[in-house]
Every structure is written in structure tokens, then in C-alpha cells.
């Protein structure tokens, strides 16, 4: 049963802490969680060779700080592990022009989930033949863009989509072009998250063609019979934040079985098998994701074994890591504005703290919706200085008019944190900026890439003028100037005098 979003106190229920025992070092940077360049120098967090106070002073907060070496290094890890396969970066995790160029330069493929993601990739110069287009409800405009651009694959998701795509493909062939290459997305009845997966005989979701009902086989046969479409392979996707390969192995068993059924029905042998993404990352020290090398070894082995059993040639594999490339290398910096101690009750269970500090920062669910949406967990530390103060139970919250506007639900911070201090939340590179909103008219933060001591703004901070430009009444009026700022403090940002 899900808790009320405002929290158990609204139901007069005492809430035990989920923070566990305080760590020995409140400022420790676990290398499994933090970017590869993260280190403390004289107590201050440095990313990509830059101190966070400098980054905050130059670019403001909230601020996404992306470690370029980490991002590209993780992409290279997948490319090396899958050297005889295709690694598609799942751009829905985070996409901008610079990221598209990094992925292109490093030789990976790219997945787009909308016409606008596809347009961004093409505008950044990404090779069209290395792009796949996903989506359960691709419009005529999106499909036409994909066909005209000559992308590598359209991942077909419904019979309606086949109906839309056929005349476009025919027109391309009549104009002297090649048939449109497609994959059939099969829903294989496997749902995987973290260390568990569930195998079912039905697929109650919006994506793909059901394998159990025979729709996947029917769709594949239909595409084969369309002379202007080229069925190159099958696709499946089973979940997210997955920490072992058992679910992928079960999915591979089923989808290779579909390849065997298709050969038996039509004589057609498919050359490609895309097993999707969903590979997990460490948000907390106890998380234990599988390495790209281990994923590659296990997936190759199970696909080879299944193909051998059915006397099929082993298809070319493809995978779609997004979070596993973009997630770990980005940190969000916030400035503390308000600290409010809240009593948890007149008395508590033995060992349960009676006070929780609500630490409010200058961002919130508009730049990271995942805690509110998925009950996600994060690691967070005091970033601008060291502290030997005792631990205090805290909850990091945003500034939105929502009780559920929580960034980090339960954690220990030094008891001496004060307004003006900087907090750093780790592993925010995936599904944070890309799911950002303008709720309460907050503005989307910038993204700054750091490397070897240099900081480059790759996505600028949104302005009120940007937002006003969309409003029919306000578009012709200049945005008001910010309120006069307070006198500059005599001490640096976030450093106590």
C-alpha cells in the first residue's frame, strides 16, 4: 500500500527512519556512486577538477554538473564489452546537442523516442543510419521524418503503425530508395527490476506486440510480406534499474523462440536481436549493478545456447543503455535556503530520533521528479566544506507547493549545516533534467560539463523570458527584472564565517 504523499504524520502515524545508522564519515564519496572524477580537496567537493563553490558562483544553483570523462568512459565500457554488437544510447535518459555529438564521435548508435528527439539528433549531425526510433504512438509526421532521414531502424510497436508506415515506405522505394528497415517490438511477458523478475503468460502494457497471444508472430509475418519494408530483427525491453541478467536471459529464451517460429512459418531468418536496456546503476552504496563486461558475457552465452538449441544462426546483438551511461556521471548542486526541525512525536521507539530536519533547497521536483514519482533513493552530501559535527536526521526537500516535493527522503547530514551551504546529490544524470518541468514557474537548470578543470555550459539556464514567450498574453511584454539582490556576503558561497 502506498503511503499518503504528504507522509504518515498526516495520519497520526509515527514514522520510523529509513536512514539506518549514521555512516562513519558523513562526507565520504563512494566511488560506486559518485562520478569518477569526484574528490574532496581541503574538505570541498571537486568535480572534473573544479571546486563546486566556483561552479555554483559562476553558473548558479540548482546546477547539473556532468563529468564528461565519466559519461564517455561508461559509453566506451559498453562499446568495448559489446565490440561485436551495437550499443544504442537510450537518449531519453538525457539528450542535448553536445551529448549527441559525443555519442556519434565515440561510435555508438542512438535511440530516439519521439520525433523531437530524432530532430535534435539529426540537427546535431548524428548519422541517421545509426538511429532507431521507438514509440508506442508514432505520428504520421514522426514516421515520415524517420523515413525521409533514412534512419537505421523503425521499431514497430502496433498494427496501426504498420498501416501508417507501408505507404511511406512504398513512396520511398518508388522514388528510388531502399525498403524501410524495421524491428518488431515483442512483449515477452518478463518484467524485471533490481534483483527480481516476473515471468507471466500475459502482457498488460502499452508497448509492443504480445508474444503469448501470437500478435508478435503475426506482425512479423505481415512485415515480411510487405515488399517495401525490411524486417531485420526483433526487439524486447523488460524493465529498468536491473541488477542481474536473469531477466534478460529469460527474455532471450522467449524472443529467440519467436525467431524460430518465424523461420518455421516463413523460412525467414532474422539477423538482429535487440534486448533493450534497463541496466541499473548505484544510487546508494549498497546497490550492486552488473558490469558491462559481465552483461555482455552472459547475454552472448544465453543467446548462443538458445540459437544452438533451435539450429539458428546467432544474430547480431544490440543493447540500449541510457541510465548506465548518463546516470552516474552527473551531480546536482543545490543551495540550502531553510532548515526546519520537525518533532516526530512526544516519544519514539528506542533508537528512533525524535527530530527530523527538513532541509529546503532552491530546486525540487521540477528538476528531479523521480523521488516523488518512483520513490527513488539518492545519496547526498554537504559539498562546500568538511564538517566534524555530529549527524542529524534530515530530509532534503524542494521549494514547490507540494508536501510530496522530496528529493532525498531520509539521510544523515552534519548537524551544523546552515542556509547558504551547498548540497550535492549524486547520480542525477538520467531522467532528471530530461523530465524537468516548470511547475510553480521554476526555471529549468543549466547543465555544465566539466573535464580537466574546464567547465562548459552545454545547456543554458532557462529564463523567464523563455517561458513568457510561450504565453499569448505575455509574449510581447518584457519579463520583469529579478528582485534586487541582497548585499554580497563577506564570506564565499556556503562557507560559514
C-alpha positions as CSV (number, residue, x, y, z in Angstrom):
1,X,0.0,0.0,0.0
2,X,1.4,3.4,-1.0
3,X,1.8,6.0,1.7
4,X,0.0,9.2,1.5
5,X,2.2,11.6,-0.5
6,X,2.1,14.1,2.4
7,X,3.6,11.5,4.7
8,X,2.4,9.3,7.6
9,X,2.3,12.2,10.1
10,X,-0.8,13.4,8.4
11,X,-2.5,10.2,9.6
12,X,-1.1,10.5,13.1
13,X,1.2,7.6,12.4
14,X,4.7,7.7,13.9
15,X,7.3,7.3,11.1
16,X,10.5,5.3,11.8
17,X,13.5,6.5,10.0
18,X,14.7,4.6,6.9
19,X,18.1,6.2,7.0
20,X,19.7,3.4,9.0
21,X,22.7,4.1,11.3
22,X,24.7,7.2,10.5
23,X,27.8,6.5,8.4
24,X,31.2,6.8,10.0
25,X,32.1,9.6,7.6
26,X,29.2,11.9,6.5
27,X,31.2,13.4,3.7
28,X,32.5,10.2,2.2
29,X,32.3,9.8,-1.6
30,X,31.7,6.2,-2.5
31,X,33.3,5.6,-5.9
32,X,30.5,3.3,-6.9
33,X,28.0,6.2,-6.6
34,X,29.9,9.4,-7.4
35,X,31.4,10.4,-10.7
36,X,34.9,9.1,-11.5
37,X,36.5,12.5,-11.0
38,X,34.8,13.3,-7.7
39,X,37.2,14.1,-4.8
40,X,37.4,16.3,-1.8
41,X,40.2,18.8,-1.6
42,X,40.5,20.7,1.7
43,X,37.1,19.3,2.5
44,X,35.4,20.7,-0.6
45,X,33.9,18.5,-3.3
46,X,35.6,18.8,-6.7
47,X,34.1,17.5,-10.0
48,X,36.2,17.3,-13.2
49,X,38.9,19.3,-11.5
50,X,36.6,22.2,-10.4
51,X,35.5,23.1,-6.9
52,X,31.8,23.2,-6.5
53,X,31.7,26.6,-4.9
54,X,33.3,28.1,-8.1
55,X,30.8,26.2,-10.3
56,X,27.9,27.5,-8.2
57,X,29.2,31.0,-8.2
58,X,29.7,31.1,-11.9
59,X,26.6,29.2,-13.0
60,X,24.1,29.5,-10.1
61,X,22.1,26.8,-8.5
62,X,20.4,24.4,-9.0
63,X,23.0,23.2,-11.3
64,X,23.6,19.9,-13.1
65,X,27.3,19.1,-13.3
66,X,28.2,16.5,-15.8
67,X,31.6,14.8,-15.7
68,X,32.4,14.4,-19.4
69,X,35.1,11.8,-18.8
70,X,32.8,9.7,-16.7
71,X,30.0,9.8,-19.3
72,X,32.2,9.0,-22.2
73,X,34.1,6.4,-20.2
74,X,31.0,4.5,-19.4
75,X,29.9,4.6,-23.1
76,X,33.3,3.3,-24.0
77,X,33.0,0.5,-21.4
78,X,29.8,-0.7,-23.1
79,X,31.3,-0.3,-26.6
80,X,34.3,-2.4,-25.6
81,X,32.3,-5.1,-23.9
82,X,29.9,-5.4,-26.9
83,X,32.6,-4.9,-29.6
84,X,30.8,-7.3,-31.9
85,X,27.4,-5.8,-31.3
86,X,25.6,-2.5,-31.5
87,X,25.3,-0.2,-28.4
88,X,22.4,2.2,-28.7
89,X,22.5,5.1,-26.3
90,X,18.9,5.5,-24.9
91,X,18.7,9.2,-25.4
92,X,15.5,9.6,-23.3
93,X,17.8,9.4,-20.2
94,X,19.4,12.7,-21.2
95,X,19.9,14.3,-24.6
96,X,21.3,17.6,-25.8
97,X,23.3,18.5,-28.9
98,X,26.7,18.0,-27.2
99,X,25.7,14.6,-25.8
100,X,24.6,13.6,-29.3
101,X,28.0,14.6,-30.7
102,X,29.9,12.7,-28.0
103,X,27.9,9.6,-28.8
104,X,28.4,10.0,-32.5
105,X,32.1,10.6,-32.1
106,X,32.5,7.6,-29.9
107,X,30.9,5.3,-32.4
108,X,27.7,4.3,-30.6
109,X,24.2,4.2,-32.0
110,X,21.3,6.3,-30.6
111,X,17.6,5.6,-29.7
112,X,15.0,8.3,-30.1
113,X,11.6,8.0,-28.5
114,X,9.9,10.9,-30.3
115,X,10.2,12.9,-33.5
116,X,11.7,15.8,-31.5
117,X,14.4,13.6,-30.0
118,X,15.1,12.4,-33.6
119,X,15.1,16.0,-34.8
120,X,17.6,17.0,-32.2
121,X,20.0,14.2,-33.0
122,X,19.8,14.9,-36.7
123,X,20.4,18.7,-36.1
124,X,23.5,17.8,-34.1
125,X,24.8,15.9,-37.0
126,X,24.2,12.4,-35.7
127,X,24.5,9.8,-38.5
128,X,20.9,8.8,-39.4
129,X,21.8,5.2,-40.2
130,X,22.8,4.7,-36.6
131,X,19.5,6.0,-35.2
132,X,16.5,3.8,-34.1
133,X,13.0,5.3,-33.5
134,X,10.9,3.9,-30.7
135,X,7.4,4.9,-29.5
136,X,4.0,3.3,-29.0
137,X,2.1,6.1,-30.8
138,X,4.4,7.4,-33.6
139,X,2.5,10.0,-35.6
140,X,2.5,10.3,-39.4
141,X,4.8,13.3,-39.1
142,X,7.3,11.4,-36.9
143,X,7.3,8.3,-39.2
144,X,7.7,10.5,-42.3
145,X,10.7,12.2,-40.7
146,X,12.3,8.9,-39.9
147,X,11.7,7.6,-43.5
148,X,12.9,10.7,-45.1
149,X,16.0,10.9,-43.0
150,X,16.9,7.3,-43.7
151,X,17.3,6.2,-40.1
152,X,18.7,2.7,-39.3
153,X,15.5,1.2,-37.8
154,X,11.9,2.0,-37.0
155,X,11.0,-0.2,-34.0
156,X,7.4,-1.1,-34.9
157,X,5.0,-1.2,-32.0
158,X,1.5,-1.8,-33.3
159,X,-0.6,-2.9,-36.3
160,X,-1.7,0.7,-36.8
161,X,1.9,1.7,-37.1
162,X,2.5,-0.8,-39.9
163,X,-0.6,0.6,-41.7
164,X,0.9,4.1,-41.4
165,X,4.4,3.1,-42.5
166,X,3.6,1.0,-45.5
167,X,2.6,3.8,-47.9
168,X,5.5,5.9,-46.8
169,X,7.9,3.1,-47.5
170,X,6.3,2.4,-50.9
171,X,6.7,6.1,-51.8
172,X,10.4,5.9,-50.9
173,X,11.0,2.8,-52.9
174,X,9.2,4.3,-55.9
175,X,11.5,7.3,-55.7
176,X,14.5,5.0,-55.9
177,X,15.1,4.5,-52.2
178,X,15.6,1.3,-50.2
179,X,12.9,-0.5,-48.2
180,X,12.5,0.8,-44.7
181,X,14.3,-1.4,-42.1
182,X,12.2,-2.3,-39.1
183,X,12.4,-4.2,-35.9
184,X,9.3,-5.8,-34.3
185,X,9.0,-5.0,-30.6
186,X,7.9,-8.2,-28.9
187,X,6.4,-8.1,-25.4
188,X,7.7,-11.3,-23.9
189,X,6.0,-11.5,-20.5
190,X,9.1,-10.7,-18.5
191,X,9.1,-7.7,-16.1
192,X,12.4,-7.1,-14.3
193,X,13.5,-4.6,-11.7
194,X,16.6,-4.6,-9.4
195,X,17.2,-8.3,-8.4
196,X,13.8,-9.7,-9.3
197,X,12.0,-10.6,-12.4
198,X,8.5,-11.9,-13.0
199,X,7.6,-14.2,-15.9
200,X,3.9,-14.1,-16.9
201,X,1.7,-15.6,-19.6
202,X,0.2,-12.1,-20.5
203,X,1.5,-8.7,-21.3
204,X,-0.7,-5.9,-19.8
205,X,1.1,-2.8,-21.0
206,X,1.1,-0.3,-23.8
207,X,4.3,-1.3,-25.6
208,X,4.9,-3.9,-28.2
209,X,3.2,-7.0,-29.7
210,X,2.2,-9.8,-27.3
211,X,4.2,-12.9,-27.8
212,X,1.7,-15.0,-25.8
213,X,-1.3,-14.1,-28.0
214,X,0.6,-14.6,-31.2
215,X,0.4,-11.0,-32.2
216,X,4.2,-10.7,-32.4
217,X,4.4,-13.6,-34.9
218,X,1.5,-12.2,-36.9
219,X,3.1,-8.7,-37.1
220,X,6.5,-10.2,-38.1
221,X,4.9,-12.2,-40.9
222,X,3.0,-9.2,-42.1
223,X,6.1,-7.1,-42.3
224,X,7.9,-9.8,-44.2
225,X,5.2,-9.9,-46.8
226,X,5.4,-6.1,-47.3
227,X,7.9,-5.6,-50.2
228,X,8.8,-2.1,-49.1
229,X,9.6,-3.0,-45.5
230,X,12.6,-5.0,-44.4
231,X,12.3,-7.0,-41.2
232,X,15.8,-7.1,-39.9
233,X,15.2,-8.4,-36.4
234,X,13.3,-8.4,-33.1
235,X,13.3,-6.1,-30.1
236,X,12.3,-6.6,-26.4
237,X,12.6,-4.5,-23.3
238,X,11.9,-5.9,-19.9
239,X,12.3,-3.2,-17.2
240,X,14.6,-0.7,-15.6
241,X,17.3,-0.4,-12.9
242,X,18.1,-4.1,-13.3
243,X,20.9,-5.5,-11.2
244,X,21.4,-9.0,-12.7
245,X,20.9,-10.7,-16.0
246,X,18.4,-13.4,-15.1
247,X,15.5,-11.5,-16.6
248,X,17.4,-10.8,-19.8
249,X,18.2,-14.5,-20.1
250,X,14.6,-15.4,-19.7
251,X,13.6,-12.8,-22.2
252,X,16.2,-14.0,-24.7
253,X,14.9,-17.5,-24.4
254,X,11.4,-16.4,-25.4
255,X,12.4,-14.0,-28.2
256,X,14.8,-16.4,-29.8
257,X,12.0,-18.9,-29.7
258,X,9.9,-16.4,-31.6
259,X,12.7,-16.2,-34.2
260,X,12.5,-20.0,-34.5
261,X,8.7,-19.8,-35.0
262,X,9.2,-17.2,-37.7
263,X,11.7,-19.3,-39.6
264,X,9.3,-22.3,-39.4
265,X,6.4,-20.2,-40.7
266,X,8.1,-18.2,-43.4
267,X,11.6,-19.5,-43.9
268,X,12.9,-16.1,-43.0
269,X,16.0,-16.0,-40.7
270,X,16.4,-12.7,-38.8
271,X,19.9,-11.2,-38.5
272,X,19.4,-8.9,-35.5
273,X,18.3,-9.2,-31.9
274,X,17.9,-6.1,-29.7
275,X,17.5,-7.0,-26.0
276,X,16.8,-3.4,-24.9
277,X,18.2,-1.6,-21.9
278,X,17.3,-1.1,-18.2
279,X,20.8,-1.8,-16.8
280,X,21.0,-0.5,-13.2
281,X,23.4,1.9,-11.5
282,X,24.4,2.6,-7.9
283,X,22.3,5.3,-6.3
284,X,23.3,4.1,-2.9
285,X,26.4,2.4,-1.6
286,X,24.5,-0.9,-1.1
287,X,23.5,-1.0,-4.8
288,X,25.5,-3.5,-6.9
289,X,24.9,-3.2,-10.6
290,X,26.4,-5.7,-13.1
291,X,29.4,-4.5,-15.1
292,X,29.1,-4.1,-18.9
293,X,31.6,-6.9,-19.4
294,X,29.6,-9.4,-17.3
295,X,26.3,-8.3,-19.1
296,X,28.0,-9.0,-22.4
297,X,29.4,-12.3,-21.5
298,X,26.1,-13.6,-20.1
299,X,23.9,-12.3,-22.9
300,X,26.1,-13.7,-25.6
301,X,26.2,-17.1,-23.8
302,X,22.4,-17.4,-23.4
303,X,21.6,-16.2,-27.0
304,X,24.2,-18.6,-28.4
305,X,22.7,-21.5,-26.4
306,X,19.2,-20.8,-27.4
307,X,20.1,-20.5,-31.1
308,X,22.1,-23.7,-30.9
309,X,19.0,-25.4,-29.5
310,X,16.9,-24.2,-32.4
311,X,19.6,-24.6,-35.0
312,X,19.5,-20.9,-35.8
313,X,22.5,-18.7,-36.7
314,X,23.4,-16.3,-33.9
315,X,22.0,-12.9,-34.7
316,X,23.9,-9.6,-34.2
317,X,23.1,-8.4,-30.7
318,X,22.1,-4.8,-29.8
319,X,21.5,-3.3,-26.4
320,X,20.2,0.1,-25.2
321,X,21.9,1.5,-22.1
322,X,20.8,5.0,-21.1
323,X,20.9,5.4,-17.4
324,X,24.0,3.2,-17.2
325,X,25.9,5.7,-19.3
326,X,24.4,9.1,-18.3
327,X,23.3,8.5,-14.7
328,X,26.4,8.1,-12.6
329,X,28.5,11.0,-14.0
330,X,26.2,13.9,-13.1
331,X,25.7,15.6,-9.8
332,X,23.1,18.2,-8.9
333,X,24.2,21.1,-6.8
334,X,21.7,23.0,-4.6
335,X,21.9,25.8,-2.1
336,X,20.2,25.4,1.3
337,X,17.7,28.1,2.0
338,X,15.7,27.0,5.1
339,X,16.2,24.4,7.8
340,X,13.2,23.5,9.8
341,X,13.4,21.0,12.7
342,X,10.2,18.9,13.0
343,X,9.4,16.8,16.0
344,X,8.4,13.2,15.1
345,X,6.4,12.7,18.3
346,X,6.5,13.2,22.0
347,X,8.3,9.9,22.4
348,X,9.6,7.4,19.9
349,X,10.7,3.8,19.7
350,X,14.1,3.1,21.2
351,X,16.8,4.4,18.9
352,X,14.4,6.4,16.8
353,X,15.4,10.1,16.6
354,X,12.6,12.5,17.7
355,X,13.5,15.3,15.4
356,X,14.0,15.4,11.6
357,X,15.5,18.5,10.0
358,X,13.6,19.5,6.8
359,X,16.4,21.0,4.7
360,X,14.9,23.0,1.9
361,X,16.9,23.8,-1.2
362,X,16.4,26.0,-4.2
363,X,15.2,23.3,-6.6
364,X,13.0,20.3,-6.1
365,X,10.5,18.1,-8.0
366,X,10.8,20.4,-11.0
367,X,14.4,19.3,-11.6
368,X,14.1,15.8,-10.1
369,X,10.7,14.2,-10.1
370,X,12.0,10.7,-9.5
371,X,11.7,10.6,-5.7
372,X,8.1,11.8,-5.9
373,X,7.2,9.6,-8.9
374,X,9.1,6.4,-8.2
375,X,10.0,6.7,-4.5
376,X,13.6,6.8,-5.8
377,X,16.6,6.9,-3.3
378,X,19.7,9.1,-3.6
379,X,23.0,9.8,-1.9
380,X,23.5,13.4,-0.8
381,X,26.4,15.1,1.0
382,X,27.4,18.6,2.2
383,X,29.5,19.7,-0.7
384,X,31.2,23.1,0.0
385,X,33.1,22.2,3.2
386,X,34.0,19.5,5.6
387,X,32.3,19.1,9.0
388,X,33.0,17.2,12.1
389,X,29.6,18.0,13.6
390,X,27.5,15.0,14.8
391,X,25.0,13.5,12.4
392,X,21.4,14.9,12.2
393,X,18.5,13.0,10.7
394,X,17.4,15.1,7.6
395,X,15.0,15.1,4.7
396,X,16.0,17.2,1.7
397,X,13.0,18.9,0.2
398,X,12.3,21.3,-2.6
399,X,10.6,24.7,-2.7
400,X,7.4,23.6,-4.5
401,X,3.9,23.9,-3.1
402,X,3.6,20.1,-2.6
403,X,4.1,18.1,0.5
404,X,5.5,15.3,-1.7
405,X,8.2,17.6,-3.1
406,X,11.0,15.5,-1.7
407,X,14.5,15.0,-3.1
408,X,16.1,12.7,-0.6
409,X,13.7,11.1,1.9
410,X,16.0,10.1,4.7
411,X,19.6,10.8,5.2
412,X,22.2,12.0,7.8
413,X,23.8,15.3,7.4
414,X,26.2,17.2,9.7
415,X,24.2,18.9,12.4
416,X,25.8,22.3,11.6
417,X,24.5,22.7,8.0
418,X,23.2,26.2,7.6
419,X,21.5,28.3,4.9
420,X,23.9,29.0,2.2
421,X,25.7,25.7,2.3
422,X,25.8,23.6,-0.8
423,X,24.4,20.1,-1.1
424,X,25.4,17.7,-3.8
425,X,23.0,14.9,-4.9
426,X,24.8,12.1,-6.8
427,X,23.7,10.1,-9.8
428,X,21.2,12.6,-11.3
429,X,22.3,12.3,-14.9
430,X,19.4,10.1,-16.1
431,X,15.7,11.1,-16.1
432,X,16.2,14.3,-14.0
433,X,16.8,17.1,-16.5
434,X,15.0,15.2,-19.2
435,X,11.8,15.0,-17.0
436,X,12.2,18.6,-15.7
437,X,9.2,20.9,-15.6
438,X,8.2,24.5,-15.0
439,X,6.0,23.7,-12.0
440,X,5.4,26.8,-9.9
441,X,7.1,28.6,-12.8
442,X,10.5,27.5,-11.6
443,X,13.1,27.5,-14.5
444,X,15.0,24.5,-15.8
445,X,18.6,24.4,-14.5
446,X,21.6,24.5,-16.8
447,X,23.9,21.6,-17.5
448,X,27.6,22.2,-17.2
449,X,30.2,19.7,-18.5
450,X,33.4,19.5,-16.5
451,X,36.7,18.0,-17.6
452,X,40.3,18.6,-16.6
453,X,39.5,21.7,-14.8
454,X,37.4,23.3,-17.6
455,X,33.6,23.9,-17.3
456,X,31.5,24.3,-20.4
457,X,27.8,25.1,-20.3
458,X,26.2,22.6,-22.7
459,X,22.6,23.5,-21.8
460,X,22.0,27.1,-20.6
461,X,19.7,28.0,-17.7
462,X,16.1,28.7,-18.8
463,X,15.0,32.3,-18.3
464,X,11.6,33.8,-17.5
465,X,11.6,35.4,-21.0
466,X,11.8,31.9,-22.5
467,X,8.7,30.9,-20.6
468,X,6.9,34.1,-21.2
469,X,7.5,33.7,-25.0
470,X,5.0,30.8,-25.0
471,X,2.3,32.8,-23.3
472,X,0.0,34.6,-25.8
473,X,-0.6,37.5,-23.3
474,X,2.9,37.8,-22.1
475,X,4.9,37.2,-25.2
476,X,5.0,40.8,-26.2
477,X,5.9,42.1,-22.7
478,X,9.4,42.0,-21.3
479,X,10.0,39.7,-18.4
480,X,10.3,41.6,-15.1
481,X,13.8,42.1,-13.7
482,X,14.8,39.9,-10.8
483,X,14.3,41.4,-7.4
484,X,17.3,43.4,-6.1
485,X,19.8,41.0,-4.7
486,X,20.9,41.2,-1.1
487,X,24.4,42.6,-0.4
488,X,27.1,40.2,-1.2
489,X,28.2,38.2,1.9
490,X,31.6,38.8,3.3
491,X,32.4,35.1,3.1
492,X,32.3,32.8,0.0
493,X,29.2,31.0,-1.0
494,X,28.2,28.4,1.5
495,X,31.2,29.0,3.8
496,X,30.4,29.9,7.3
497,X,32.2,32.9,8.8
